[in-house]
């Protein structure tokens, strides 16, 4: 039986490669090779947004995606009999009703508001007061962050110390800072640029507009938004390789000049194109996973060096019996200066009551490597009185984007020294090559689904103006 399975598997792979090769030939003939086709690398929301814009302009395109599915970092899985998000999870500033909100409304994407003020700090399983520490941090934040500017750029921690005389002195101080900085950026205050921190960033745990933070809770997954955008761009079936979408097709090299480009795939297929829009992550660009010929301009490389991918690992744990209940806070924060993490109580309304589930998030550049369940249980044990053990766990799933070769990190951040000139250098085309993605949503917009939509659309518009 085993030999039969191997033979079937080989036949299946050969059939897939044959399909992709045939599709590549068809595309090249139909679109006149370098005179017609635009290749979009990546089938996440940025690539989908670029495709939709090209569709409106009447420009032929094909999307190549290394994974077996579309959506990129908007990905979900079945857990505790419900769909949970492994990547992007919230629609931030939902009440603003921008383009993402309209896309979500178009497909009736289900979700619930998140009351981040329903939070508490814990030490050794007992709740501790952090009101004094939060007040001091809030005052320091309000004083220091507005003073940060491009001429005197420094990290958040340096700015807090220089302009407000604030430094973390206790484990509660560390936890308050982590909940505001690490949780938002996936990097620590020792890394994040104070100049690039949004001045409107809330101090999480204080008075908070819960209606503005929309927690996606839909069995179709957050990536249903991506699928809808792709379908309206003409992709008839987003689950398989077709005329406009090539799945399981990782790009290994892009050769380009002023008149066209050639995209090489890992399976040996070569696509000739009029231009290329790359929406791969910052982590992939920094890893040189794709060989660009000629290489990216030095000013682009310099700009990429002033950015970093945040580390954000999500670990869902379902217990056989309730560990947290409806009466417990939504967000439980361990007080420590070690690893930034928090525990989200999913076993309550309006999330997944009766699931006996928690979501442990590990952030701040520390990452998770190895015993994910052990790390999650350590966090839970810091916020509950009863000791939880592996034997009490019914099921768990996790996603660490640091380990994903197609992302190599969670989302982008701008470090000390990144300027508007760096943004302009990255968004400017290099002959027939264009860069897009969540790292390039705008001068002050990055690291989010909204930024990816903005960048994908704007890059396609720029390409059409140039050709």
GUMI-568949 format. One record per atom (N, C-alpha, C): x, y, z. Coordinates in steps of 0.02 Angstrom, whole numbers, plus 50000, padded with zeros to 5 digits. Example, Ala and Ser with C-alpha at 12.3 -4.5 7.8 and 13.67 -1.06 7.14 Angstrom:
GUMI-568949
506604971650390506154977550390506604983550390506424988850354506844994750357506455000250394
END
This chain:
GUMI-568949
500414994050000500005000050000500435006350000501005006050038501425011950042501705013849974501925008849935502195010349869501665013549824501045011149832500505013849791500395021249807500425022949873500335029849892500885034249863501505031649865502075035449838501985036749764501765031549727501655032249655501115037449641500565037049679500025041849670500255048949685500665049749738500915056249756501355059149701501795054949674502245057149620501845059249559501335055249542500915056949485500565063549496500325064649559499985070849575500445076849568501055076249592501545081749587501705083149514501815077849475501965078649404501385082049368500775080149386500185083149354500145090549370500305092349434500285099349454500805103349415501415100749411501945104149374501755104949301501465099649271501245099949202500725105349191500275105949240499755111149237500065118049238500545119049283500865125549290501265127249227501615122349199502005123449138501545125349080500995121549073500515122949019500215129949028500065131649090499795138249103500295143749086500925142649102501445147649087501505148749012501475143348974501515143948901500915147748875500325146048901499705149348879499725156848893499945158548954499985165648973500465169348928501045166348915501555169648875501295171048805500945166148775500675166948708500105171948706499655171448755499055175548754499225182848766499715184248808499855191048828500475194048795500745190548746501295193248709501945193748749502035189248798502665189148836502785195748870503365198648859503565204748893503145210748873502765210348820502375216048798501705216548834501495211148872500825211548899500755210048972501045204648997500885202049063501235205649120500875206549175501175208849238501145202949287501715201249315501745195849365501725199049434501265196649475501205198749545501455193049588501945194449630502225189249674501885189849742501505184749760501165184649824500415185549818500035180849848499305180949845498995182849912499325187449948499035190150008498585196049990498395200050039497945205550025498275211049983498935211949988499275216849946499265214649874499425208249861499415205749793498715205749764498225204049805497525204049782497305211149764497495215949805497305222949793497635225549729498265223649718498595225549656498245222449596498065216049602497715212649547497055215949531496675217849582496035221049571496115227649534496645231449550496765237749517496975236749444497395231649432497585230149363496985227849322496545224049354495935221749321495525227749298495445232649343495055238649325495365242449267496035242149264496385245749210496435241749146496205235549146496235231349087496915228449073497335228149125498015225549118498045218149135498255213849089498315206649103498835205349158498695200449201499145198849256499085191449273499575189149310499535182549342499865183249411499575179949460499845180049528500195173449541500815173649566501165167549585501245167449660501075161849691501065161049763501425154649783501885155249830502275149549852501885144549893501385146949929500985142449970500455138749929500115134249962499575130449929498905133949934498895139849966498275143549973498405151049971497885154849959497945162149957497845164950028498005171250036497885174550101498505177150136499085174050122499695176250155499655175450230499785180950265499775180850339499065181350367498575181450325497875180950346497675173650337497785169750389497685162550385497345159950448496935154850441496545152350497496575144750500496335141950555496305134650563495725132850609495525126550608494985124150652495285122350719494985124950772495235123850840494635124150888494565119050930494015118850979493345119750944493285116750884492665116850844492485123650817492955128350818492835134950788493445136850746493345141750703493895144250663494255149750701494915149050707495315154250740495855156750692496045162950702496535166150658497235164950684497665162450641498365161250659498795167350645498555171650601498935177750584498545183850605498435188450557498045194550571497375192650602497165196350654496575194350691496065200050700496305206250699495875211850711495825216450651495255219850646495205225750603495265231650650495825235050647495955240550693495615246950669495405251050715495065257250700494455255950655494065250950674493505248650633492985254050621492895258450670492375263550663492555268850612493185268850588493385273750537493065272350470492855266150460492505264150398492905265750336493525263250334493945264050275493835258350226494335257450181494255252450128494215245350156494625243650206494605236950235493925235650266493655240550302493005239650333492465238550280492515242050224492035241050171492095234150140492715231750133492815224950107492515219750154492615220850219492335216250269491575216350268491295222350262490565222950260490275219750198490635220150144490395217450080490245209950086490655206350125490555199150131490255197350199490025202350237489735201250303490215197250348490835199550351491335196150392491135196850466491075191250499490855191350569491435193150616491275196750668491765198550718491435201650779491835202950829491575205850891492055211350915491795216450950492235221650977492655218851033493235221851041493705219651093493805225051145493635223651207493715228451260494395227351294494905230751269495575229851296495645232651367495165236651387495195239151456495015233651506494715228151481494565222451525495205218351533495685221251568496345218151575496585218851648497045214551666497315214851734498025211851734498415214051783499105211751790499155206551846499595201651836499645196151884500375194551901500455192151962501105189651985500995183352025501295177952003501225171452037500495169552048500085170851998499385168852000498925173652035499175178952064498755183752100498735190352063498155193452062498065199852030498425205252070498775209752035499135215152069498905221752039498915226852079498725233552056499295236552015499105239651959499605242951918499395250151903498925252751941498655259351927499185264851931499615264451982500135269451990500635269151932500845263051916501335262151862501045264251795500405262751783500085264651720500035272251714499885275551769499835282851768500505286051752501025283551785501695286351772501915285051700501765278951675501965277451606501565281651557500925282451569500505286451524500755293651521500915296451578501175303351580501835303851542502275298951552502925298951518502825298251443502385293751424502245292651352501975298951320501495302151351501195308251324501695313951317502195313951360502705319151357503255317651307503475311351306504075309651267503945308451193503425304751177503315302751107503215308651060502815313751079502745319551033503395323351020503885322651064504515326151055504995322551008504845316250993505285312450948505205315150877505745315950841505725318350772506285315250732506275316350667506765313150623507465315550635507545321650662508215324350675508515321650739508085319050783508325316450847507985309650860508025305250810507685298850815508045294350865507655290650903507915286150953507385280950969507565275951007507075270751023506565273551073506015269951078505485272051125505765272451196506155267551216506425267451284506895273351295507305274851245507765280551250507375287151255506845287651216506435293751216506085294751284505825289251311505495289651376505995291851430506605289451425507115291351475507345298451465507475300451403507755307051389507245312651402506635311651377506155317151379505685316951440505655311251474505195310751530505515307751593506135305651587506475302751645506175296151669505855292551623505525286251642505935280251619506045275551664506345269151648505975263751687505945257651660505615252351698506045250351758505755250851817506115249151878505855242751911505245240951894504935234951924504655230551869504455224551888504155220051839503485222651815503135226351857502505229351835502635234751783503155238751793503345243751743503475240351676503855234951677504015231351616503375228951582502915226151621502295223451592501865228851561501825234651594501435240251567501735242451500502395243151498502735245151436502645239851382502705233551399502635228151350501935228051320501435229051362500745228751339500605234351289500945240051297500845245651251501275245051189501905243151197502375243251140502445236451107502665231351144502785224751115502155221851083501585222551118500965219651094500745222951028500895229351020500705232950959501185231850902501835231450917502335231550863502705224950854502645220450902503005214050894503755214850907503975220750927504665222050946504655225751013505215225651047505245228751113505365236251107505255239851163505365247051165506105248751155506535243751162507255244751150507425244551076506925242951034507045242450962506615247250921505995248350942505535252350903505725259650903505695262850845505845269950839505285274150869505455278750913504955283150944504645287750891505035289650841504795294150789504245290850748504285284250740503805280750698503225277750737503205278850802502635276750841502055281550828501465278750815500875282950803500735286950866500685293450859500555297750917499865296450947499435293150909498765291550934498735284650966499305281150970499305274551000499015274751070498525270351083498205270151148498675266851200498605268851262498925265351317498455259651334498595253651310498135248151318497995246851392497355245851406497155244551475496835250651507496925256551477496575262451501495895262851467495575268651471494935269451436495055268251362494635264151331494785261851264494135261251224494155263251162493575262651118493535255551092493185251251127493175244151109492855243051041492395247451021492055246450957492545247250898493105250650910493585251850856494035245850843494055241050889494475235150882494035229050869494015226950806493545221850783493905215050777493765210550824494065203950826493705199450776494055197250724493735193150672493575186250700492945184250693492695178050720492215175150668492505172350615492125170150558492375163350535491945158550526492145151850507492485151650439492375156750397492715157050332493425159450339493575162750395494235165450406494295172550380494765176250409494905183150388495105183350315495415177950291495635177950221495065177450171494445176950196493875177350151493855184050116494135189250149494185195850118494645195450057495215192050064495685191250009495365187549951495035182149967494705178049915494195182149877493815186249912493305190349879493625195449832494165198549854494515203349811494795199949749495075193949758495345190249701494795188149653494235185949679493695183849636493435189649595493405195549625493175201449587493705203849538494335201549549494865203049500494865198049443494425193149446494365188349391494615181349406494885180149467495115173449486494505169249503494325164649460493705160949468493715156049526494295152949540494345148149594494995149549632494945152149693495545153949731495865147949765495575142049757495835136149792496325132049749496405133949686496845129949644497165134249590497685131549559498025134949505497565135649445497555141649416497135142949358497465148049313497075151149271497355155749222497685161949253497405164349309497655170449339498015169349405498035163149429498325161749494498735155249490499355155549513499775149649514499995148249586499705143049617499885141149685500475136349685500775135249744501355130849750501915132849701501985139249692502455141849641502915147049673503415144749710503875149349742504365152449692504465158849698504915162449653505625162049679506085160249635506785159849654507205165549626506995168349569507395173749539506945178249497507135184649495506805189449452507345193249413507335192449348507795196049304507395201549270507645207549269507245213149243507695218449212507395222549169507725228349140507195233549124507355238249081506895243649067506315241749022506345235948991505815234048944505395228148967505625224549016505245218749038505595214949093505325208949107505595205049162505495197549149505875193649185505815186349181505815183749253505285179949269505195177349337505305169849335505775167349377505935160349378505645157149441505315151449432505005147849487505415141849508505295139549569505685133949596505575127549559505015126949524504875120849486505145121049415505535126249399505845126749333505455130849283504845132749299504445136849254504725143949251504705146949192504925153749182504355157849152504225163649181503705168049156504015174449129503865176149067504075182549039503535187649053503735193749070503245198749092503435205749069502925209949069503025216949055503315220449116503095218349175503325221149238503175216249294503475217449352503385213149410503205217449471502685215449507502525218449571502675213149624503165214549667503335209849720503015212149785502595207749814502275209349878502545204849934503115201849923503395197449975503575201650036503625198350093503735201850156504435204950160504505209550207505155212450222505655206950240505425201950279505875196550300506145192650241505735191450191505955187850131506445192150092506305198550085506775203050049507445203350084507445203550150508075203950187508455197350185508125191850173508445185250173508775183450108508635187450055508895185849988508635179149963508045177149985507725171049962507585171349887507445177449863507345178649791507955182349765508245179849712508835183049681508595188149629508745194449641508565199649594509175201149550509055201249485509595202649437509365208049389509655214049391510195216049436509965216549508510435216849556510245217249627509845223649641509495223649696509135229749717509635235349725509415241349709509855247249716510095247949788510675250849797510965251449864510515255549910510175260649882509735264649924509135260549948508925255749908508385251349931508645246649986509235243949976509535239550026509645243250092509875249550087509985253550148509325254550185508795255950147508135257050178507885250650211507975244950178507755238550206508135237050271508755239350274509155238250335508925242350394508495247350382508235251550436507535249250457507375243150439506725240250457506835233350487506345230850524506405224250555505715221050560505705214550553505085210850561504945209650635504345211050656504145209650725504045202150735504125200050797504035192950815503395192350855502945188050830502275187750860502025180550852502075176750904501875169650903501215168850940500735165450908500085164250938500025156850955499825155551017499755148651040499055147851071498625144051037497955142751063497975136151103497715136451164497705130551207496995129251231496745123251221496095121251247496205116351305495905117951362495955113751421495355109051427495455103451460494905098651469494375101551515494585105651562494125108951609494295116451608493805120651626493925127951625494505129951671494965133851644495505136851683495345144151696495035147451646494785154251653494035154151637493665158451669492935158551660492695165551640492045166151635491725172451616491905178051664492025176551726492165181751775492895184251773493325180651738494025182851732494095188151678494615192251682494715197451631494825194351561494755198551512494885196451443495635195551432496035200351455496755200251446497085199751515497495194451524497855193451587498595194151573498925198651609499615200551593500095198451648500545193751632501075191951681501555197751690501755199051751502225204451763502935201651765503325203451715504025201351713504395205851665505045205751670505475209551624505835204951576505605198851572505925193751531505605193751461505135189451451504825188651386504135191951386503995196051336503345199351331502815194451308502295193551348501765188951329501125190851366500565188651340499945189451376499495183551363498975182951404498495177551399497815180551385497505178451330496825180851314496325175451332495845177351372495315172751394494785172251341494775166651304494285165651251493655162151277493675159951339493115156151368492585160751398492415166051359491915170751384491585174351325491015177251338490695181451287491105187751275491125190251213490795187751153491235183351109491725180051140492215176251101491985168951092492265164351130492075157251121491895154251189491345156451219491145153751284491025146251280491245142751332491165135451333491725131751299492205135451270492755132251234493325130051280493355132851340493915131551388494585133351356494585138351313495185140051274495495146651295496145147151286496515153351295496955154351234497135160651223497625162351172498215165551206498795162351201499415165151229499805168251172499985174551180500365178051129501055179851156501565178251118502255179751137502535184751087502775190351112502975195851068503665198451087503845203851052504395208051074505085205851052505145202550995505795200750970506095194551002505745191651051506005185651084505855179351043505245179251015505055173550974504955167251016504755162050982504645155551014504985150250972505415146451002505735141050966505755134951011505455129550990505475123451029504825121751062504805121951127504235119551165503685124851170503275125451118502755130651116502245129551172502035123351181501545121951234501825123651303502445121851314502765123251378502795130751392502955134651341502985141951349502285144751364501775141951329501095144151341500875142551412501025136651436500815134651503501175138751557501805140551543502165144851589501805151551597501585154351542501215160751544500565160051582500195154551568499555153451603499665152651677500185149051696500325147951767500505154351804500715159351768500865165751800500235169751816499665167851785499055171951794498485168051826498585161751843498065157851878498355154851941497925153751990498165151052054498295143552050497855139952014497955132752008498495131351957498915126751970499455125151924499175120951866499295123151805499075119351746499655115151720499495109151697499985104451672499805102051603500265098751571500135096151504499555091151504499465087551558498925082651561498235085851560498205092251575497565095851576497385098551508497835097851460497735100751393497375095751347496845098151315496485093951267496765094651197496985100651180497205101951112497565108651110498045109351065498355115951055498605116550984498615122650959498895124250893499285130750900499765131850857500155137950861500395140050792500585146350786500895148950726501455153650745502055152050721502635156250731502875158450662502735164650644502915167050577503665167750568504045167750622504775167850615505015161550578504645156050587504835149650557504545148650488504125153150466503805152550400504265155450347504495151250300504975153850249504675159150204504005159450200503695164350156503535170950191503705171450255503625177850291504255179750329504545174850366505145175950406505055181850455504485181650489504305186750537503565188250531503305192150579502585193350581502375199350537502675205150550502525211050510503075216150521503095221150477503665225750476503635231250528504225233650546504295239450589504845243850562504795250250576505315254950555505755256650616506395255850605506875256850660507145263950660507565265250709507885271850714508275273350650508155279250622508515281250561508125280750498507555277250499507145276650438506795283350426506855285950364506585292450347506115292050287505825297750270505395298050211505785296550148506425298150147506845296650089506895289050079506925285350135506955278050130506305275350102505755278150124505105275950098505065277350023505275283250002505265284949931505715280349891506285278549919506755274049884506445267149873506075264749922505775258049916505175257949870504785263249869504185263349828504325265349756504895268349743505075270149674505225263849633504975263349572505125257349532505865257049513506125251049507506805249949483506725246549415506735250649363506585248349296505885245149295505835238749282505165235549277504975231949341505335233149396505205229949460504905234849509504355232749541504005236849590503935232949655504045236349711503965233249777503325235849810502975231249844502355233149879502275228549939501765230049981501625225850039501495230050100501355226750156501175230250217501735234850243502345233750222502885238050246502885244850211502465245550158502485251550117501795254650107501385254650159500715257450153500715264950146501205268250174501245275550170501825278050212501925284550212502475287450251502395285650325501775285150348501655283650419501205277550428501105273750375500645268050379501025261750358501085257050405501445250950390501255245550441501415239350424501335233850472500615231850485500165232850438499465231150450499125228950385498545225950392498145223950334497965230150293497785235450327497595241650292498185244350251498785243950280499385246350244499505242150182499385235550187499485231150130499005232750073498375234150090497875235950040498075242450005498265247350045498455253850017499055253149970499555249349992500165248549952500025244749887499655239249891499515235449831499155239549779498655243249801498265247349755498695253049726499065256549769499465262149746500015260049698500315254249711500855251749668500595249949599500015246849596499715245249531499535251549493499285256549528499125262949496499755266249467500305265949506500935268849483501195265149422501155258649423501375254749366500985256649303500325257349310499915258949251500075265949225500245270549269500435277249245501095276949207501545272549229502205272149197502205268549131501715264149121501725260249058501185262649010
END
